[in-house]
Amino acid sequence: MSMYIEDCLDNETGEHGIKNIFSTAPPGGGGPVIDPAVVARQAVDRMRLRPPAIGITPKPGGKGVVGMPVYMWTETGPETYGPNVASASVGPVSVTATARVSKIVWSMGDGRTVTCTTAGTPYRPEYGKKASPDCGHRYEKPSSTTASGTYHVTATSTWSIDWQVTGGAQGGQLTEIRTSAVDIAVAEVQVLN
């Protein structure tokens, strides 16, 4: 005896469920229809996509100086920057998904944001006062002007996920967002006479 499943996807909730089960071909004929986008979602659910592993100067717990360059970066592993690859199969449909961070938006805590399309460059002492080549900022006021006395910096990564049906031309794209945060202190330079 053959079973046919009528499978439905609720576009508002993203919920996937069985609508009807037929012991003969459903009205209109055909067999089970499997939405590759649903299979792609299952592949993405198997991935571990983390928020940025924040690297920043000044370091949290340290103290930066107004006007000095601030470097921002993230670790570049599969879970923090990509590429991260996973596959899933439902019946005859197999999908492979590949996730990469396309941008990180840094909210600097002073009302300004910086959008970086790279993982950033970790700061090294030999860089001195030189600005970051790809992901940096400069504070114009000390963090003591905020209620908390620190700047609350958030880093929001946008994961762009391309998926492809194995052996087929069908594919698409999904997006995931992840956020992490740190607090940093920035002081004015004290001049002694």
N, C-alpha and C positions, 0 to 999 in steps of 0.2 A: 504494500500500500504506500503510495506517495503522499507526502505532506507538503503543503505550500504555505508559506508564511507571508502575510501582508504586514510589512514593517513600516512604521511611520516615524517621522522626526518632527517634533514641535519646534517651529522656527523661533518662537518667542522664548521658550525656556531652555531649548537645546536638549530636552529629554528625548530619549530614543525608546520606542516601545513597540510591542506586537499589537496590531489592531485586530487581526483575524487569523485563524488557522483553518485551512481548507483541506479536506481529505481528497478532493479532486481539484483540478486547476481552477483558480479563482475566476470570477466573471471577467471576461475579456482575454482569458488565457494567460500564458506566461508562467514564470516561476517566481521564486523569491527575488526581490529587487533589493540589492544592498547598496546603500548610498556610500560612495567612497569617502565623502567628507566626514561621515560618522567614523569610519575606520581610521581616517587620518587623526581625528580627535583622540581615539584610543591610543594611537602611536605617541601623540604628544603627552598624554597622561602617563605614559611609561618613562618619560624624560624627567630628569631632575634639573629644573631651570631655577637657579638661585638669583637673588638680587646681587647687585655689585658688591664685591669684597673691597670695600673702600680703602684706598690709600690716599692720604692727603698730607700736605705740609701747610701749616703746622700740624703735628700729630695731636690727636685727642690727648688731653692731659698736659700737653706742652703749651707754648705760647708763641704766637706769630706776631708780626709787626705790621702796622698800617703801612700801606704802600709797597710792601715786599711781595714778590710773586708767590702765589699759591698754586701748587701743582696738585692735580686730581688724577687718579687712575684706579683701575680695578685689576685684580688678578685675571689671567687669560686662560683659564681652564675650560673644559667642555661644559661644566655646570655654571660657570660665572660669565662666560663670554661666547663660548661656542668654538667650532661647530659641535653640536650635540645631535646624534642620529639615533632614531628608533624606528622599529617597524611593527605593524600589527596586521592581522589577517582575520577576516570573517568570511567563512565559506570560500568561494573562489577568488575573492578580492583581497589582494595584499597591497599595502601602502607603506612607503618609506617616507619619513619626515626628517628634515634637517633644519635645526634651529641655530640662528646666529643673532647676536646683539647688533642691531642696526644703528642705535644711538643711545647715549646716556644723557639725560637732562639733569643737571646739577642745580638745585635750588640752594643758593649760597647763604641764606638766612639774613641777608641785608636787603632783600627785595629784588635782587637780581638773579637771573638764571644764565647758565652756560650750557650750550648743547654741544656735545662732543661725539664725533662719528668714528672715533678710535677708542681704544682701551685707555689711552692716556700714557704719559711718560712718568715713571717713578722718579722722584727727585733724588739727586746725588749732590753732595757738598761741592763738587767741582763746578756745578752749574752756577754757584754764587747767586747774584741778583738777576740772572737772565730769566726771562719769562718762559713758561712751558711752551714747547713748540707745537703742541696740539690740544691741550686741555688745561687751561689755567684761568686765574682770576687775580684781582688785586682789591683788597678792602680799602675803602676810603675813610672809614670811621672805626674806632675801637669797639670791640664787642661789649665793653662796659656801658655802651649807650642802649643796650637791649635790656629787657626786664630780667632775663636770666643771667646776664653777664657773659653769655657765650653766643656764638652763632650756631644755630641748628642747621646743619647741612644735610640735605637729602639727595640721594642719587637714584634716579628712576631709569631702569634699563628697559628698552623696547626690544623684545625678542621677535624677529621676523622668521616665520617658519614656512618653508616651502615643502609641499608634499606632492608625491607622484605615485600613481598606480603602477605597480610592477608590471612591466611588459605592455603598458598601455600609454596612450597619449594624454589621459586625463590627469589633471593635477590642480593645485590651488595654493592658497596662502592663508595662514592663520597668524594671529598676533597675541603675544602674552606680555604682561607688564609685571615687573618686580621692583620693589623699592627697599632701600636701606638708608640708615642715617647715622651721623655722628655729631658731637658738639665740639667746637673748637673755640679757643680764646685768642683774641687779637688785641694787642695793646699799642699805645702810642709810644714812640721813641722818647725816652727821658734824656734830656740834655743837661749835663752837669756843668756848672761854672767853676 
